[in-house]
Amino acid sequence: MAEADTQSREQCKALTADGERCSRPSRDDGFCYQHDESDPTVSDSQTTQEDEQAESGDVEEPQSRGTVSMTAEEMTDPDEVDVDIDTDREEIAGVLAVRQTVQSTASQLIGHEFDGVSEISPTDDGWRSVVEVVERRAVPDTQDIIGRYEIELDTDATVHGYRRVDRYRRGDTAQFE
């Protein structure tokens, strides 16, 4: 019985595709059900080192690739987090109102099919939004002519004016890179 327990606790000596040791329990031949003698294996010196570490309790916890353990300073105690963080909900609501206004009126205002909102930013007098409209459809659609328009709104999201800022083909991204 004790021999069976020892057998079940021994680790497969094959290496995985990542170059790490297989974590499955081994059979009598030292390999798990998935590996055999044709697979690359852990050298005897590595096996001895791992066995010694396991016996002494110095085994390192496995880590995911590309991750680094956080220091004590980087860890945050959930009880110490300030729940009453003051966020400006009015400004968020203002941006959403501007976006909704621009989406619903840009097509009628400019006279072309609305394509998207590129930017919304506050100004001294209210808001400025940059929208894109399709000025001319083409096949393929990468040849569509897109117009970028700046729309000025007051603090209540009422449109006060607009102007075309730029025109470009949808597929031309060089000017934005």
N, C-alpha and C positions, 0 to 999 in steps of 0.2 A: 504494500500500500504506500509506504513512504517513497519507494522508487517511482511509483506512478505519479505522485505529487511532484517529485523532482523533475520528471520528464515533462509534465504539463507546464511547469514554470520556466523551462529553458526557452530561450528566444531563438527564432530562426536565424541562421547565420548568413542568409542571402542579403544582398544590397538591393534597394529599390531603385527605380529609375532616377530618383532625386539624389542617389548616392548615399542615402541614409540606410541604416540597418532596419530590416523588416521587423515589425513589432509583434507579429503573430507567434504563437507558441510552436515549438518545433516537434517533429515526430522523432522516431528512433534514429533516423539518418541525419538529424541536425537541421532539416529543412521543414518548412510548413507545407500545407497542402498545395500552395500556389507555386512554390519554388522547388528546384532540384539541383543536381550537381552541375548542370550547364550554366546556371546563373552565377554572376560574380559574387564572391563571398567576402566576409569580414576576415581579415588575417587573424592568426592565432594570437599575436601580440595585442591587437585591438580587443579581442574577446577577453583576454586575461585582464587588461586594464579596466574594461567595463565590469567584469566580475568583481574585481577588487573595490571599485567605486561603489558598487551595489552593496557589498558586504559592509563597507565602512560608512555608508549613508551619505556619501559625497556626490550623489547623482544629481546632475543639473536638470532643472525642469525644461522640457522641450519648449522651444519658441517657434513661432511662425517665421517664415522667411521674410526679410524686409522689415521686421518690427524691432523696436528697441524698448527695453523696459523703462518705465517712467520712474523718475526720481521721486523722492518723498515730497519735494517742493512742487512737482507737477501734479501730484495727486490731490484731488479735492474731496474734502469731507462733505458729504451731502448735507449734514446738519449745519455747516458753516456757510452755505450758499445763501445769499441775500435774495429772498423770494420777492421782496417788494421793489424790484428794479423798475425805475420810472421810464417807461417808453412813451414816446409822443404819439399816442393813438390818433390824435387829430391830424397829424401830418400823414400818417398812413392812410387814413380815411380820405384825406385830400388827394393823395396820389391815385387812389382807386377811383375817386369821383372824376378826376381829370381823365384817367384812362377810359372810363365808361363813356364820358362825353365825347372824347376824341374818336373812339371806335364807332359810336352811333352817328356822328356827324361828318366825319372826314370825307366819306364818299360823296355826300350831297354837297358839301362845302367846296371841295376841289373839283368835282365833276369826273372823277375816275374811280375805278374799283379799289377799295381799301385793301391793303396787303398786310400791314402790321405797324405796331408802335415800336419805334427804335429807342426813344428816349423820353423821359419825363423828368424835368428838373424845376425846382422852385426859383423864382426871380424876385426882384424887389417889388414888382407890381402884381405878382400872382404866380403863374406857371408857364413853362415853355415845354412844348411837346414836339418831337420830330416823328413824323409818320411816313410810311412808304405806301405809294399807290401804284397800280399798274397803269401806265399811260398808253402802252400799246402791247397787245398780246402777240406772241410769235410762236412758231413751231421750229425747233424745240423750245420749251419754255425758258431755257437758259438764255435765249435771245430776247425775252420780254424787256421792254424799256420800263424801268422803275424810276419814279420821281420821288425824291425826298423833300418833304415840306415841313416847315417850321410853323407851328400853330401857337399863337399867344392867347392865354386865358387869364382871367382875373382870379382873385382868391376864391370866388364862388364857382369856378370852373365854367364861366361864361366866355365863349369865344369872342376875341376882340380883333383878330386878324390872322392872316397866314401869308406865307411866301414860299416859293420854291427855292430850295437850297442847292439841289444837285439832281442830275439825271445820269443813269448808268444802265448798262445791260445787266440783267440778273446774274449772268455767269461771270462778269468781270469783278473779281475780288481783290485785284492787285492794289487798288487805291485804299482798301480798308486794312491791308496787312502791314 
